[in-house]
Amino acid sequence: MKRSFWNEDATPGYKSHIPARGNMLLSNVFVDGMLQAPELYRIDRGVIHFQSDQAPPADSRIIAQFIVRRT
């Protein structure tokens, strides 16, 4: 069961990255189209950790949206 998803796990062809928490104003994480409660995951630079009792199923589509501070 995989609970951590890294930048390298992104779909090939996308130039996306997971920002550091200190740079985020807002984050949304979806598993198979369902918005996840913030208590169910933790974001660190380059990785999303799912903290619930059940990890997302192996074939799930995970989408993460971020609004970040301008640098």
C-alpha positions as CSV (number, residue, x, y, z in Angstrom):
1,M,0.0,0.0,0.0
2,K,1.4,3.3,-1.1
3,R,0.8,6.3,1.2
4,S,3.4,8.8,-0.1
5,F,3.4,10.3,-3.6
6,W,6.4,12.2,-4.8
7,N,6.9,14.7,-7.6
8,E,8.5,11.8,-9.6
9,D,5.1,9.9,-9.5
10,A,3.4,12.6,-11.6
11,T,2.0,11.7,-15.0
12,P,4.9,12.0,-17.6
13,G,4.7,15.2,-19.6
14,Y,3.5,17.4,-16.8
15,K,5.9,19.9,-15.3
16,S,4.4,20.1,-11.9
17,H,5.8,20.0,-8.4
18,I,4.5,19.8,-4.9
19,P,5.4,23.1,-3.1
20,A,6.6,23.5,0.4
21,R,3.8,24.1,3.0
22,G,5.2,27.5,3.8
23,N,4.6,28.7,0.2
24,M,1.0,27.4,0.0
25,L,-2.1,29.5,0.5
26,L,-4.5,26.7,-0.3
27,S,-4.3,23.0,-1.3
28,N,-6.9,20.5,-2.5
29,V,-6.2,16.8,-2.9
30,F,-8.6,14.6,-4.8
31,V,-8.6,10.8,-4.9
32,D,-10.7,9.4,-7.8
33,G,-12.5,12.8,-8.0
34,M,-13.4,12.9,-4.3
35,L,-12.0,15.9,-2.4
36,Q,-10.1,14.7,0.7
37,A,-10.3,16.3,4.1
38,P,-7.1,18.1,5.0
39,E,-6.8,15.9,8.1
40,L,-6.3,12.9,5.8
41,Y,-3.0,14.1,4.2
42,R,0.1,16.0,4.9
43,I,2.1,17.9,2.3
44,D,5.8,18.5,2.5
45,R,8.0,19.9,-0.3
46,G,7.9,17.3,-3.1
47,V,5.6,14.8,-1.4
48,I,2.0,14.1,-0.3
49,H,1.6,11.7,2.6
50,F,-1.8,10.1,3.2
51,Q,-2.4,9.7,6.9
52,S,-5.7,7.8,7.0
53,D,-6.1,4.2,8.0
54,Q,-6.5,3.2,4.4
55,A,-4.1,4.2,1.6
56,P,-5.6,5.1,-1.8
57,P,-6.2,2.0,-4.0
58,A,-3.2,1.2,-6.3
59,D,-5.0,2.3,-9.5
60,S,-6.4,5.6,-8.1
61,R,-6.1,8.9,-9.8
62,I,-4.7,11.5,-7.4
63,I,-5.0,15.2,-8.3
64,A,-3.5,17.9,-6.2
65,Q,-4.2,21.6,-6.6
66,F,-2.1,24.4,-5.0
67,I,-2.4,28.1,-4.8
68,V,1.1,29.4,-3.8
69,R,2.6,32.7,-2.7
70,R,4.3,34.7,-5.3
71,T,8.0,34.7,-5.0
